[in-house]
């Protein structure tokens, strides 16, 4: 699992304790399930292999919805299959 972004959130019912949550990218897991390589995904989605690698490593600040949509179409999955908020 790779972590993309940390979100500090104040839980109002918890004495103002800060809860850190992260967006976790599991694109590598879905690629393995689909038996697909990064370069194949990149060519079908229309992004560079480097961008796929950055997504897999979590070293991105964000992703366009149109790119996420194409990734989900190619991998036949839902955004929640490759992203989670933990």
N, C-alpha and C positions, 0 to 999 in steps of 0.2 A: 504494500500500500504506500502511496505517496501523498504527502500533504501539500496543499496549494496555498492556503491562506488561513491565518489565525484570526478569529473574531473574538474580541473581548465583549462580553455581554453581562450586564448587571441583572441579576435575578432578583426581582422586586420582593419576592416572598422569602428571601434567604438572607436577610440582614445586609443587603448590598454587597454580597460577596461577588467577586468577579469570576465568571465561568469562561474558560477558554474553550472554544470549539474550533474545529478545523474542517475545511472542505477536503475530503479525501478523494483522490483520483485513482480508480482501479482499472484504467484503460488496458494496462498490461494483462490483467486477469481475463478481460473480455476478449482480447486478441488471442490469448492462449486457448480459450474455450472455442473460438471460431477457427482456430488453426490458421491464423492469418499473420503475416509479417508486417512490420511497420511500414516498409516501403510499398507494399500492396495497398494498405489503408491510405497512405499518403497520396498515391496516384489516383485512387478511386474517389477520394474526398476533394482533391485538388489543392493540397497543402504540401509543404516540403517535409521530407523525412526528418529534418532537424526540428520542425515544429511538432511533429508527432513525438519525437524524443523528449522535447521540453514538456509536453503535456504529460507523458508517462512519468517523468521525473518530478513533476509538480513545480517546476521552475517557471511558472507563468503567473501573471497577475489576473488574467481573465481569458475568456473564450467568447467569440461571437456566437450568438444563437444560431446563425446560419451554418457555421462550422460544426457546432454541436449537433444540429439537425442532420447534416450530411453524415457525420460519424455514426449516428444512431441508425440512419437508413442503411448504410453499408454493413454495419455489424448486426442489424436486425435486433436492436435493443432499445430500451428506454433510457433517458438521461440518468435516472436513478440507478441504473445498472452499472454506470461508470463513474458516478459522482455520489458522494454521501456527505452528510453534515454531522460530524461527531464531536 
